[in-house]
Amino acid sequence: MSFNVYMVRHGQTYLNLYHRMQGWVDAPLTEKGINDGEHAGLLLSQIPFDAAYSSDLPRTFATGKLILAANPSALSQPIQRPEFREQFFGFWEGYDDMLMWHQIGSPKGGDSYNALIEKLGLKDATNLVADADPYHHAEHYDDLWRRIQAGITFLRQQHHDGDNVLVVTHGTYLRHVIDHYSDKFASQPGPRNGSVTKLTIDADHVTVNYTDRLDAQL
């Protein structure tokens, strides 16, 4: 049993544009964000989906509808699932992202998210952000990973050999998926808005076939 999962990062939002931390808080898609979703729809228009899901946040649901509008399947909107929701940044939600990474990361020798991941690894970088939250609401690595595992389990339970499945999710969520399941792509920067990451899932393994694709070679 093996099926394909096409994970798409949602289109650009206003908080993305303004370089603000965006986990569970949400913002509408910008004009570019709408174009991101339509472009992803064109990239995936030759792959008829047997099912489509998004996280339960509006930016992924809106992107999913744009993708499905160009798809030959009968699906018109994704099913919203909390398993595919972004990491929660707690106190840091809406914070200037460059300022946050400077404030938290500089004492550890990483002045940006990518630099911090390169120095500490994704797990320790995630926990560093959570530990720096004065309200102790931000998610630690294990919190997010339980949600990702629940999403993979859900997909395995729902889908059959040869299925093509759309999942519209988030940038940091995708970084964790890629980091866990692939040595080949783990060192790359996070997927761009509207880009496609393809997984092949069977009963025992998850394989990352490619990530951050914005061209027609899917």
C-alpha positions as CSV (number, residue, x, y, z in Angstrom):
1,M,0.0,0.0,0.0
2,S,1.4,3.4,-1.1
3,F,-0.2,6.7,-1.8
4,N,0.9,10.2,-2.7
5,V,0.5,13.3,-0.6
6,Y,1.0,16.8,-2.2
7,M,1.6,19.2,0.7
8,V,1.3,22.9,-0.3
9,R,2.3,25.8,1.8
10,H,-0.5,28.4,1.9
11,G,-0.3,31.5,-0.2
12,Q,1.3,34.7,1.2
13,T,-0.7,36.5,3.9
14,Y,-0.4,40.1,5.1
15,L,1.5,38.9,8.2
16,N,3.9,37.1,5.9
17,L,4.3,40.3,3.9
18,Y,4.9,42.3,7.1
19,H,7.4,39.8,8.5
20,R,5.3,39.0,11.5
21,M,5.2,35.6,13.3
22,Q,2.2,33.7,12.2
23,G,1.3,30.4,13.8
24,W,-2.3,30.1,15.1
25,V,-3.1,33.7,14.4
26,D,-4.4,34.3,10.9
27,A,-4.4,37.0,8.2
28,P,-6.1,37.2,4.8
29,L,-4.2,36.2,1.6
30,T,-2.6,39.1,-0.2
31,E,-3.0,39.5,-3.9
32,K,0.3,37.6,-4.3
33,G,-1.1,35.0,-1.9
34,I,-4.1,34.5,-4.2
35,N,-1.8,34.2,-7.1
36,D,0.3,31.7,-5.1
37,G,-2.8,29.5,-4.7
38,E,-3.8,29.8,-8.3
39,H,-0.3,29.0,-9.4
40,A,-0.2,25.9,-7.2
41,G,-3.5,24.9,-8.7
42,L,-2.1,25.1,-12.2
43,L,1.0,23.0,-11.1
44,L,-1.3,20.3,-9.7
45,S,-4.0,20.5,-12.4
46,Q,-2.9,17.2,-14.0
47,I,-3.2,15.3,-10.7
48,P,-6.8,14.5,-10.0
49,F,-7.1,14.4,-6.2
50,D,-9.0,11.6,-4.4
51,A,-9.2,13.8,-1.2
52,A,-8.2,17.2,-0.1
53,Y,-7.4,18.6,3.4
54,S,-6.2,21.8,4.9
55,S,-5.4,22.9,8.4
56,D,-8.3,24.5,10.3
57,L,-6.9,28.0,9.8
58,P,-8.5,30.2,7.2
59,R,-5.3,30.9,5.1
60,T,-4.9,27.2,4.2
61,F,-8.6,26.7,3.6
62,A,-8.6,29.7,1.2
63,T,-5.5,28.4,-0.6
64,G,-7.0,24.9,-0.9
65,K,-10.1,26.2,-2.6
66,L,-8.0,28.1,-5.2
67,I,-6.0,24.9,-5.9
68,L,-9.1,22.7,-6.3
69,A,-10.8,25.2,-8.6
70,A,-8.2,24.2,-11.2
71,N,-8.3,20.5,-10.5
72,P,-10.2,17.9,-12.6
73,S,-11.6,16.2,-9.5
74,A,-15.1,16.9,-8.3
75,L,-13.7,18.4,-5.0
76,S,-14.4,22.1,-4.4
77,Q,-13.0,22.7,-1.0
78,P,-10.6,20.9,1.4
79,I,-11.7,19.2,4.6
80,Q,-10.3,21.2,7.6
81,R,-8.3,19.1,10.0
82,P,-6.5,20.4,13.2
83,E,-3.7,17.8,12.7
84,F,-2.3,20.0,9.9
85,R,-2.2,23.3,11.9
86,E,0.9,25.4,12.2
87,Q,3.2,25.6,15.2
88,F,1.9,27.8,18.0
89,F,4.3,30.6,18.9
90,G,2.4,31.8,22.0
91,F,3.5,35.2,23.2
92,W,5.5,35.7,19.9
93,E,2.4,35.5,17.7
94,G,2.3,38.7,15.6
95,Y,5.8,39.7,16.8
96,D,8.3,41.2,14.2
97,D,10.0,38.0,13.1
98,M,13.4,39.4,12.4
99,L,13.4,41.1,15.8
100,M,12.2,37.9,17.5
101,W,15.0,35.8,16.0
102,H,17.6,38.4,16.9
103,Q,16.3,38.7,20.5
104,I,16.1,35.0,21.1
105,G,18.7,33.6,18.8
106,S,21.6,36.1,19.0
107,P,22.7,35.0,22.5
108,K,22.8,31.4,21.1
109,G,24.9,32.5,18.0
110,G,22.0,32.5,15.5
111,D,20.6,35.8,14.3
112,S,17.9,34.3,12.1
113,Y,15.7,31.2,12.1
114,N,17.9,29.5,9.4
115,A,21.1,30.3,11.3
116,L,19.6,29.1,14.6
117,I,18.5,25.8,13.0
118,E,21.9,25.4,11.4
119,K,23.6,25.9,14.8
120,L,21.2,24.1,17.1
121,G,19.0,21.8,15.0
122,L,15.3,22.2,14.5
123,K,14.3,20.5,17.7
124,D,16.4,22.7,20.0
125,A,15.5,25.9,18.0
126,T,11.8,25.1,18.5
127,N,12.2,24.5,22.2
128,L,14.3,27.7,22.5
129,V,11.3,29.8,21.3
130,A,8.9,28.0,23.6
131,D,11.2,28.4,26.6
132,A,11.5,32.1,25.9
133,D,7.7,32.6,26.0
134,P,6.9,34.4,29.3
135,Y,3.4,33.0,29.2
136,H,4.5,29.4,28.6
137,H,1.9,29.0,25.8
138,A,4.2,28.4,22.8
139,E,4.5,24.8,21.6
140,H,7.6,22.7,22.3
141,Y,9.0,20.3,19.7
142,D,7.2,17.3,21.2
143,D,3.8,19.2,21.1
144,L,4.1,19.9,17.4
145,W,5.5,16.5,16.6
146,R,2.5,14.7,18.2
147,R,0.2,16.7,15.9
148,I,2.3,15.8,12.8
149,Q,2.3,12.1,13.8
150,A,-1.5,12.3,14.3
151,G,-1.8,13.7,10.8
152,I,0.3,11.0,9.2
153,T,-1.7,8.4,11.1
154,F,-5.0,9.9,9.9
155,L,-3.8,9.8,6.3
156,R,-2.8,6.2,6.6
157,Q,-6.2,5.3,8.0
158,Q,-8.1,7.1,5.3
159,H,-6.3,6.3,2.1
160,H,-5.5,3.4,-0.2
161,D,-3.0,2.3,-2.7
162,G,-2.5,4.8,-5.5
163,D,-4.5,7.7,-4.0
164,N,-3.5,11.3,-4.7
165,V,-4.1,13.5,-1.7
166,L,-3.8,17.3,-1.3
167,V,-2.8,18.7,2.1
168,V,-2.6,22.5,2.4
169,T,-0.5,23.4,5.5
170,H,2.2,25.8,6.8
171,G,5.8,26.6,6.4
172,T,7.1,25.6,9.8
173,Y,5.0,22.5,9.9
174,L,6.5,21.5,6.6
175,R,10.0,22.2,7.9
176,H,9.4,19.7,10.7
177,V,8.0,17.0,8.3
178,I,11.0,17.4,5.9
179,D,13.6,17.5,8.7
180,H,12.2,14.3,10.3
181,Y,11.7,12.3,7.1
182,S,14.6,13.4,4.9
183,D,18.3,13.9,5.2
184,K,18.5,15.1,1.6
185,F,16.3,18.2,2.0
186,A,16.6,18.9,5.8
187,S,19.3,21.6,5.3
188,Q,17.2,23.7,2.8
189,P,15.4,26.9,3.8
190,G,11.7,26.5,4.5
191,P,9.2,26.0,1.6
192,R,8.0,29.2,-0.1
193,N,4.4,30.3,-0.1
194,G,2.4,28.2,-2.7
195,S,5.2,25.7,-3.2
196,V,4.6,21.9,-3.4
197,T,6.2,19.2,-1.3
198,K,5.5,15.6,-2.4
199,L,5.4,12.7,0.1
200,T,4.9,9.0,-0.6
201,I,3.4,7.2,2.4
202,D,3.2,3.5,2.9
203,A,2.4,1.4,5.9
204,D,5.9,1.8,7.4
205,H,7.7,4.7,5.8
206,V,7.2,8.4,4.7
207,T,9.4,9.4,1.8
208,V,10.0,13.0,0.8
209,N,10.2,13.0,-3.0
210,Y,10.8,16.7,-3.5
211,T,10.1,20.0,-1.7
212,D,9.6,23.7,-2.4
213,R,8.7,23.2,-6.0
214,L,7.2,26.1,-7.9
215,D,7.7,24.8,-11.4
216,A,6.0,22.2,-13.6
217,Q,8.4,19.3,-12.9
218,L,6.2,17.6,-10.4
